[in-house]
Amino acid sequence: MESKTEMNATQMAMRKFLKQLGVTAHQELADALAKAVADGKLQPGASVPVTARIEVADLAFTHDVTANLVAPE
């Protein structure tokens, strides 16, 4: 693995974006799942399908990732 000093500007910008995406998405999803359980909209332990899409309009690029999340107990 490269050290941060060996990365170029492109790699650093990509890592910064992906870190921000991961941290903020995790926080928002955890809050939304907990609220849905608290409000009775989801049962604890329920499987919830999720799709994340990244778009870069200038590149005409999209990438989707799908998975199932589990509502907190």
N, C-alpha and C positions, 0 to 999 in steps of 0.2 A: 504494500500500500504506500502511496506517495505521501510525503509530509506536506503540510500546508505551504511550506516555502518552495516546494517543487511544483506546485500547481500553477497553471496559467489562469488568466482572468476568466476565461470561459468556464473552466472547471470550478473555480471558486464561486462564480455566480450561480452555477447549476447546484452546487452543494448547499449554498445559502438558501436558494429557492426551495429545494426539496426538504431541508430542515424546517423552514418556516411552514411549509405545507403540512408536513407531518405533525408538528407540534400543535398548530392551530386546529387542524382537522381532528386530531385526537381529543383535544379539549372540548371542542364544539359537539362532536359525536357523543362523548361520554356524558356531557350535560343533557343533550337531547334524549338519550336513552334513559337516563335516570329520571328525567321529568316525565317521560312517557309512562314509565313504571309507576311513579308516584301518582300520576293522574289517572291510572287505571286503563290507559290506552294499550299497554303491553303487559303481558304476564312476565314475571321474573323468569329468566332463562329462555325466553322466547327467541327464536331465530329471526333475524331481520335482514332481508336482502339489501345490499348497498351497491351503488355504482358511483365511481369517481371518474370524472372526465377532466383531462387537461387539454386546453386548446391554446394554440399559438396561431392567431389569425394571420399574422404576417407570413407564416410558413405554410398556411393551409394544412396544419397538422392537428390531429386529435388523437388522444390515446385514452381508452377506457379500461378501468380495472373494476372487476366485480367480485364480490365475496358475500359472506353472511356474517353478520355481527350477532352477538348474544346479549340480550338485555340483562342488566345486573340483577343479582338476587336481592 
